[in-house]
Amino acid sequence: MIRSASVILLNLLLPFISFGQQKAVVSGKITDQSTGQPLAGASIVLDSTSGVLSEANGDFFIKATPGRHYLDFVYVGYLSKRIILDLKPVDTIMLDVSLATDILLLDEVVVSAGKYEQKISDVIVSMDIIKAGRIATTISSTLETVINQTPGIDVLDGQPRIRGGSGYSYGAGSRVLVLVDDLPILTPDAGDVKWDYLPVENISQVEIIKGASSVLYGSSALNGIINVRTAYPKNEPTTRVSLLSGLYMDPARKELVWWDNRPGFSGASVFHSRKAGNLDLVASYHGYHDAGYRENEYEGRNRINLNLLYRSKKADGLSFGINSNAMTVSKCDFFLWQNSDSGAYRQNESAITRLKGYRLNIDPFV
């Protein structure tokens, strides 16, 4: 009789015992706060005793007993985050965790040295990085001015020279290769660099290798490379507008003043980037006009830059897109003085050559 009562009591308590042993489930995804990209291999630590690592797509899954717990999310180069949870039996909780970068720990990443992403501290070649902030503070309409201010590099007549190595060899082409997102932009006819064609308003950073890089980039990189990397969108849409203008002062000799209205220059740039689902969009516009301080020397240009990147929803790691840049230019270069007395800033009429040009490049990639 006693044994039968015990069996009945055990059968009545068994569901409650099983229910009390069931664990709660916590799952979710870890991403970069600024870019929204998943963080693979991040540590999720439960009560400082156990934990898991996030998967390649940033997902994680962990079980815990009912009660009060705390989860620590840790990733190298990012600020750690702690979340406190009060779990009940059979709870299923979804968490979207974003980690902010720690600028004191995160090292700069470059791709030019080995054609793959690596920390600049791991690069064994001499390399400089020009960040977008420095370009913005220079207030220049072309990248040539910024490049010229980099130690060990000077730009002479449009040709970059690295550590005294010639940038251009007549009949043989350039010796300093200039790229935009790893695509060479040296002109096919003269092999020179059109600095006004580079999208200054849409630059993430400029990577400069000071030394021979012909093994990776060919004979045009015997003295080094200059790789311009365009910007990419963050989580939040970004729009920037910048304006520049100036006037030319009178020369010291009053007889050289040829103008009635003081000449000047002006320009405007607009940049916009955003994420739309799996699509990354970056677009920019640059307009510039310079009346020139010498007569019949002027320059006007309009440039449009558009970059698109789409990440496949079906195939992990598959992305494809297109980078494009287009520009129209109208200019007249100063070639010969009218005379050496009062016409030093006036051009010889017989030597005037006006130019109108159009440039376009389209770079599809997978």
Buried (B, 14 or more C-beta within 10 A) or exposed (E): EEEEEEEEEEEEEEEEEEEEEBBBBBBBBBBBBEBBEBBBEBBBBBEEEEBBEBBEEBEBEBBBEBEEBEBBBBBEBBBEBEBEBEBEEEBEBEBEBBBEBEEEEEEEEBBBBEEEEBEBEEBEEBBBBBEBEBBBEBEBBBBBBBBEEBEEBBBEEBBBBBEEBBBBEEEEBBBBBBBBBBEBBBEEEEBBBBBBBBBBBBBBBBBBBBBBBBEBBEEBBBBBBBBBBBBBBBBEEEEBEBEEEEEBEEEEEEEBEBEEEEBBBBBBBBBBBBBEEEEBBBBBBBBBBBBBBBBBBBBBBBBBBBBBBBBEEEEEEEEEBEBBBBBBBBBBBBEEBBEEEBBBBBBBEEEBEEEEEEBEEEBEEE
